[in-house]
Amino acid sequence: MKVVSALAAVRHLLDTGVVRRGDTLLDSSSGIYAYALALACHRYGMRCHIVGSTTVDHTLRTQLAVLGARLEQMEPCSDLKLDQKRRVERIHEILAERPEYHWMRQYHDDIHYLGYRAIADRIREATGADGLTVVGGVGSGASTGALARYLRAADGGTGDHPDGRSADGGRSADVELVGVQPYGSVTFGAEHVSDPEIIIAGIGSSIPFGNVSHDLYDTLHWISFDAALAGSVDLLRRHAVFAGLSTGAGYLAARHEHERSPGRTVLFVAADTGHRYVDTVYARHREAAPIADLAPRDVTDRTQLTLPWSRMRWNRARV
């Protein structure tokens, strides 16, 4: 999913003259966005500098090297919140040293929404985009938020109005957006609940993200590592889909939303493959709870959030 976003963002920067071929694009990443930006830079003749999480593995390091990207990887750290904070600090140090670098700001710039218009068009063609529920990790806000914005637009326009109106004032399609978050993420106020395993990288954050449009989301699911692991293992066993931990969480949420509203079409985002989760997730498959035994606790206030799985109507509220 990040590949379409990075390609469109870099293309837009070139077309508008913000950057030129040969310039260096800089950003921080826990993995998937690093690969996406490296691909985009390779395609358009740009240099790529990544400040990578401690979780970047050998496979990704090799891919980045083949694509000519420079990777600075954080030292091993058991606290992913600290890892994220250190990466952002390093970005600012690099910019102070090399102000000519362009910081892509994947966590803060709406330019990363652009690539999802084409995906939304394909979804609209396949589903009609009416009576549709989109489920996926919130992350930086670009993937699920952008899909909902474009799908809700009556004519495929910007769909900027959170009340469902398209940019020209017409009524938009009936598209519900369900966001998935890990415990410990500040994005929707769950930083007070800690997951004893990890904060699931990619769908949550320990720092505020500037391009999350909170008022696009109708419902939130907070899902623990253990529950997401069960979802990932079941998805492979039942559907032969080998995907990442955030996909396992999205799969659980999507199944639940479909059970609640069987008349709606439910589409969930599987953002990455399972390769980097072989040791941390799939090797622990015997620990996976049967997903039939898992169900969210419905809450009305974030003070009620509890592991392993909570669900709350957000109702497109601002924060």
C-alpha positions as CSV (number, residue, x, y, z in Angstrom):
1,M,0.0,0.0,0.0
2,K,2.8,2.4,0.8
3,V,4.3,1.9,-2.7
4,V,1.3,3.7,-4.5
5,S,1.5,6.5,-1.9
6,A,5.3,7.0,-2.3
7,L,5.2,6.9,-6.1
8,A,2.4,9.5,-6.3
9,A,4.0,11.8,-3.7
10,V,7.4,11.8,-5.5
11,R,5.8,12.3,-8.9
12,H,3.9,15.3,-7.5
13,L,7.0,16.8,-6.0
14,L,8.8,16.6,-9.3
15,D,5.8,17.9,-11.3
16,T,5.4,20.9,-9.0
17,G,9.2,21.7,-9.0
18,V,9.6,21.1,-5.3
19,V,12.4,18.7,-6.0
20,R,14.5,17.8,-9.0
21,R,16.0,14.5,-10.3
22,G,19.1,13.8,-8.4
23,D,17.9,15.4,-5.1
24,T,17.9,13.4,-1.9
25,L,14.6,12.4,-0.2
26,L,14.8,11.7,3.5
27,D,12.4,10.0,5.9
28,S,12.1,7.7,8.9
29,S,10.5,4.2,8.6
30,S,9.9,1.0,10.5
31,G,10.1,-0.9,7.2
32,I,7.4,-0.8,4.5
33,Y,7.6,2.9,3.8
34,A,11.4,2.7,3.5
35,Y,11.0,0.1,0.7
36,A,8.3,2.1,-1.0
37,L,10.3,5.3,-1.0
38,A,13.4,3.5,-2.2
39,L,11.4,2.1,-5.1
40,A,10.0,5.6,-6.0
41,C,13.5,7.2,-5.8
42,H,15.0,4.5,-8.0
43,R,12.2,4.9,-10.6
44,Y,12.5,8.7,-10.7
45,G,16.3,9.1,-10.4
46,M,16.4,10.4,-6.8
47,R,18.7,9.6,-3.9
48,C,17.1,8.0,-0.9
49,H,18.2,8.3,2.8
50,I,16.3,6.3,5.4
51,V,16.5,6.5,9.1
52,G,15.3,3.0,9.9
53,S,13.8,1.4,13.0
54,T,15.6,-1.2,15.0
55,T,13.0,-3.7,13.5
56,V,14.4,-3.4,9.9
57,D,15.5,-6.9,9.1
58,H,18.2,-8.4,6.9
59,T,15.8,-9.0,4.0
60,L,14.8,-5.3,3.9
61,R,18.3,-4.1,4.3
62,T,19.3,-6.1,1.3
63,Q,16.4,-4.8,-0.8
64,L,17.3,-1.2,0.1
65,A,20.9,-1.8,-0.8
66,V,20.0,-3.2,-4.2
67,L,17.8,-0.1,-4.8
68,G,20.7,2.2,-3.9
69,A,19.1,3.7,-0.8
70,R,21.2,4.7,2.2
71,L,20.0,3.2,5.5
72,E,20.8,4.5,9.0
73,Q,19.4,1.9,11.4
74,M,18.8,2.7,15.0
75,E,20.7,0.6,17.6
76,P,18.8,-2.3,19.1
77,C,16.1,-1.1,21.5
78,S,13.3,-3.0,23.3
79,D,11.1,0.1,23.6
80,L,9.6,0.9,20.2
81,K,8.3,4.2,21.6
82,L,11.9,5.3,22.3
83,D,13.0,3.9,18.9
84,Q,10.5,6.1,17.1
85,K,11.5,9.2,19.1
86,R,15.2,8.6,18.3
87,R,14.4,8.3,14.6
88,V,12.6,11.6,14.5
89,E,15.4,13.3,16.4
90,R,17.9,11.9,13.9
91,I,15.9,13.3,11.0
92,H,16.2,16.8,12.5
93,E,19.9,16.3,13.0
94,I,20.4,15.3,9.3
95,L,18.3,18.3,8.1
96,A,20.4,20.6,10.1
97,E,23.5,19.2,8.5
98,R,22.0,18.9,5.0
99,P,19.2,21.5,4.6
100,E,19.1,20.7,0.8
101,Y,17.6,17.3,1.6
102,H,13.8,17.0,1.2
103,W,12.0,15.5,4.2
104,M,9.1,13.4,2.9
105,R,7.2,13.7,6.3
106,Q,5.1,10.6,5.7
107,Y,3.6,11.1,9.2
108,H,2.6,14.7,8.6
109,D,2.0,15.7,4.9
110,D,-1.3,15.1,3.1
111,I,0.7,14.6,-0.1
112,H,0.8,10.9,0.9
113,Y,-3.0,10.7,0.3
114,L,-2.7,11.3,-3.5
115,G,-1.7,7.7,-4.5
116,Y,-4.8,6.2,-3.0
117,R,-7.2,7.9,-5.5
118,A,-6.5,5.2,-8.1
119,I,-7.0,2.5,-5.5
120,A,-10.3,4.1,-4.4
121,D,-11.4,4.2,-8.1
122,R,-10.8,0.4,-8.4
123,I,-12.7,-0.3,-5.2
124,R,-15.6,1.8,-6.4
125,E,-15.7,-0.1,-9.7
126,A,-15.7,-3.4,-7.9
127,T,-18.1,-2.6,-5.0
128,G,-20.1,0.4,-6.1
129,A,-18.9,2.0,-2.9
130,D,-22.3,2.2,-1.4
131,G,-23.0,0.2,1.8
132,L,-19.3,-0.3,2.0
133,T,-17.2,-0.7,5.2
134,V,-13.4,-0.1,4.9
135,V,-11.3,-1.6,7.7
136,G,-7.6,-1.1,8.2
137,G,-4.8,0.2,10.3
138,V,-4.8,3.9,11.0
139,G,-1.0,4.3,10.9
140,S,0.0,7.6,9.4
141,G,-3.5,8.2,8.3
142,A,-2.7,8.0,4.6
143,S,-4.0,4.6,3.5
144,T,-7.4,4.2,5.3
145,G,-8.1,7.9,5.6
146,A,-7.3,8.6,2.0
147,L,-9.4,5.6,0.8
148,A,-12.4,6.8,2.8
149,R,-12.0,10.4,1.6
150,Y,-12.0,9.5,-2.1
151,L,-14.7,6.8,-1.8
152,R,-17.1,9.1,0.0
153,A,-16.8,11.7,-2.7
154,A,-19.9,11.4,-5.0
155,D,-17.9,11.8,-8.2
156,G,-14.5,10.5,-7.1
157,G,-13.4,14.0,-6.1
158,T,-11.6,15.1,-3.0
159,G,-14.4,14.3,-0.5
160,D,-12.9,16.7,2.0
161,H,-16.1,17.2,4.0
162,P,-16.3,14.9,7.1
163,D,-20.1,15.1,7.2
164,G,-20.2,13.1,3.9
165,R,-20.6,15.9,1.4
166,S,-18.4,15.8,-1.7
167,A,-16.4,18.9,-2.7
168,D,-19.2,20.1,-5.0
169,G,-21.8,19.8,-2.2
170,G,-23.4,16.6,-3.4
171,R,-24.1,13.6,-1.2
172,S,-21.4,11.0,-1.0
173,A,-21.6,7.2,-1.1
174,D,-22.4,5.3,2.1
175,V,-18.8,4.4,3.2
176,E,-18.0,3.6,6.8
177,L,-14.4,3.7,8.0
178,V,-13.2,1.4,10.7
179,G,-9.7,2.1,12.0
180,V,-7.5,-0.4,13.8
181,Q,-5.0,0.7,16.5
182,P,-2.6,-1.0,18.9
183,Y,-2.7,-0.3,22.6
184,G,-0.2,2.3,23.6
185,S,-0.8,4.5,20.6
186,V,-1.4,8.2,21.2
187,T,-3.3,8.7,17.9
188,F,-6.8,8.0,19.4
189,G,-5.8,8.3,23.0
190,A,-4.8,4.8,24.1
191,E,-1.4,5.7,25.4
192,H,-2.5,4.9,29.0
193,V,-3.0,1.1,28.2
194,S,0.2,-0.8,27.6
195,D,0.5,-4.1,25.6
196,P,2.9,-6.4,27.4
197,E,4.2,-7.6,24.0
198,I,4.8,-4.7,21.6
199,I,3.1,-1.7,20.0
200,I,2.3,-3.0,16.6
201,A,4.5,-0.9,14.2
202,G,2.8,0.7,11.3
203,I,-0.8,1.1,12.6
204,G,-0.1,3.1,15.8
205,S,2.3,5.7,17.1
206,S,3.9,7.0,20.2
207,I,4.1,10.5,18.8
208,P,1.3,12.6,17.3
209,F,0.9,12.3,13.5
210,G,-0.1,15.4,11.6
211,N,-1.9,13.8,8.7
212,V,-4.4,11.6,10.5
213,S,-7.9,13.0,9.9
214,H,-9.7,11.8,13.0
215,D,-13.0,12.9,11.7
216,L,-12.9,10.4,8.9
217,Y,-13.3,7.4,11.2
218,D,-16.7,6.0,12.3
219,T,-15.4,3.1,14.6
220,L,-12.1,2.2,16.2
221,H,-10.8,-1.2,17.3
222,W,-7.8,-1.5,19.7
223,I,-6.3,-4.9,19.2
224,S,-3.4,-6.4,21.2
225,F,-0.4,-8.3,19.9
226,D,-1.8,-11.7,21.0
227,A,-5.2,-11.1,19.3
228,A,-3.5,-9.9,16.1
229,L,-1.2,-12.9,16.2
230,A,-4.3,-15.2,16.3
231,G,-5.8,-13.2,13.4
232,S,-2.6,-13.6,11.3
233,V,-2.4,-17.3,11.9
234,D,-6.1,-17.9,11.2
235,L,-5.8,-15.9,8.0
236,L,-3.0,-18.1,6.7
237,R,-4.8,-21.4,7.8
238,R,-8.2,-20.4,6.5
239,H,-7.5,-18.3,3.4
240,A,-3.8,-19.0,2.6
241,V,-3.0,-15.3,3.0
242,F,0.5,-14.8,4.5
243,A,0.4,-11.3,5.8
244,G,1.8,-9.1,8.6
245,L,0.6,-8.4,12.1
246,S,-1.4,-5.3,11.2
247,T,-3.3,-7.5,8.7
248,G,-4.1,-10.0,11.3
249,A,-5.6,-7.2,13.4
250,G,-7.5,-5.8,10.5
251,Y,-8.9,-9.3,9.6
252,L,-10.3,-9.7,13.2
253,A,-11.9,-6.3,13.0
254,A,-13.3,-6.9,9.6
255,R,-14.8,-10.3,10.5
256,H,-16.5,-8.7,13.5
257,E,-17.9,-5.7,11.6
258,H,-19.3,-8.1,9.0
259,E,-21.0,-10.2,11.7
260,R,-22.6,-7.0,13.1
261,S,-23.8,-5.8,9.6
262,P,-24.0,-8.8,7.3
263,G,-25.8,-6.7,4.6
264,R,-22.8,-4.4,4.1
265,T,-19.7,-5.1,2.0
266,V,-16.6,-5.2,4.2
267,L,-13.2,-4.6,2.7
268,F,-10.0,-4.7,4.8
269,V,-6.5,-3.6,4.0
270,A,-3.7,-6.2,4.1
271,A,-0.8,-3.8,3.9
272,D,2.2,-6.1,3.9
273,T,3.4,-9.7,3.7
274,G,4.3,-11.9,6.7
275,H,8.0,-12.4,5.9
276,R,9.3,-10.1,8.7
277,Y,7.0,-11.7,11.2
278,V,8.1,-15.3,10.7
279,D,10.0,-15.5,14.0
280,T,7.9,-13.1,16.1
281,V,4.5,-14.2,15.0
282,Y,4.3,-17.4,12.9
283,A,6.8,-19.4,14.8
284,R,4.5,-18.9,17.8
285,H,1.4,-20.3,16.0
286,R,0.8,-22.8,18.8
287,E,0.0,-19.9,21.1
288,A,-2.7,-18.6,18.8
289,A,-6.1,-18.5,20.4
290,P,-9.0,-19.7,18.2
291,I,-10.5,-16.6,16.8
292,A,-14.0,-17.9,17.6
293,D,-13.0,-17.3,21.3
294,L,-12.1,-13.7,20.6
295,A,-14.6,-10.7,20.7
296,P,-14.1,-7.1,21.4
297,R,-15.4,-5.3,24.5
298,D,-17.6,-2.5,23.4
299,V,-16.7,0.7,25.2
300,T,-18.1,4.3,25.2
301,D,-15.1,6.0,26.6
302,R,-11.4,5.5,26.2
303,T,-10.9,5.2,30.0
304,Q,-12.7,1.8,29.6
305,L,-10.2,0.4,27.1
306,T,-8.9,-3.0,28.1
307,L,-6.8,-5.8,26.5
308,P,-7.0,-7.9,24.4
309,W,-9.6,-6.1,22.2
310,S,-11.8,-3.1,22.5
311,R,-14.2,-1.4,20.1
312,M,-15.7,2.1,20.3
313,R,-17.9,4.2,18.0
314,W,-15.9,7.2,17.1
315,N,-18.6,8.9,15.0
316,R,-16.2,11.0,12.9
317,A,-15.3,13.1,16.0
318,R,-12.5,15.6,16.0
319,V,-9.9,15.4,18.8
